[in-house]
Amino acid sequence: MDHQLPIVETGEQTNPAKGALHLLWRDESATQAFAVQLAAQAALAHAFITLHGDLGAGKTTFTRHLLQALGITGRIKSPTYAIVESYEAEAFPIWHFDFYRFNDPQEWEDAGFRDIFASPGLKLAEWPQKAEALLPAADLDIALQTQGETARSVTLTAHTPRGTALLQALAAQQAPGACP
């Protein structure tokens, strides 16, 4: 499997020091390879990552591959109706949110989401714009756009020092000849 994920030539500057990295995942195996690279980053343990993209863009597929790379076994399902699924990785807890059907800010309080976001562990959120006013700043945004049937144009944007550290480490792995 080719673990090198090429940077997309979009005319935009890919500059991890300034907080942006542009990639092209040609197929699901590239999505999986990137998830493995991200899972290897120490800064991921307490990160908050938001996932953006239309229905079918691959947010849940990416999350499934990331959770598997972090050692989660068994069925990994989308929390579309439950809003959140929790997992216990060997090194840290993980929460996968899907705010697609989130409508009532009172749900935030009733479900204890404030406490979850204040606790250690990895938080992944699909459709974060639906709960935007309630969420803390994301360390890293991952925006996915479909490119044909299997490819995804991916933009990673850092918003915090932790996000910048993740982005720089990932960018270093994208260099020619890099492979985890």
Secondary structure as GFF3:
##gff-version 3
##sequence-region A 1 180
A	DSSP	three_ten_helix	16	18	.	.	.	ID=ss1
A	DSSP	beta_strand	20	25	.	.	.	ID=ss2
A	DSSP	alpha_helix	28	39	.	.	.	ID=ss3
A	DSSP	three_ten_helix	42	46	.	.	.	ID=ss4
A	DSSP	beta_strand	48	52	.	.	.	ID=ss5
A	DSSP	alpha_helix	59	69	.	.	.	ID=ss6
A	DSSP	beta_strand	84	88	.	.	.	ID=ss7
A	DSSP	beta_strand	93	98	.	.	.	ID=ss8
A	DSSP	alpha_helix	105	111	.	.	.	ID=ss9
A	DSSP	alpha_helix	113	118	.	.	.	ID=ss10
A	DSSP	beta_strand	122	126	.	.	.	ID=ss11
A	DSSP	three_ten_helix	128	131	.	.	.	ID=ss12
A	DSSP	beta_strand	140	147	.	.	.	ID=ss13
A	DSSP	beta_strand	151	158	.	.	.	ID=ss14
A	DSSP	alpha_helix	161	173	.	.	.	ID=ss15
###
